[in-house]
């Protein structure tokens, strides 16, 4: 299963800039999709996932159907990779 990470960010947020840099410099073992809050065409996603805090990262399945978990605030790639490994291990049991 290939998971995806939606990163909801606001361009005025310093932590958003840091987390985006982290995911670019040290990509986690999943696809990262960066979603800018200020773009009107992203409003539907912001509403769907009830985003209130920036940055917020949401781990989802590859078909964008099932939300696995939500992380508010800064998380690094190592944390995401560890979380994915645990998640996949639990699903194999």
Buried (B, 14 or more C-beta within 10 A) or exposed (E): EEBBBBBBBBEEBEBBBEBBEBBEEEBBEBEBBBBBBEEEEBEEBBEEBEBEEBBBBBBBEEEEEEEBEBBBEBBBBEBBBEBBEEBEEEEEE
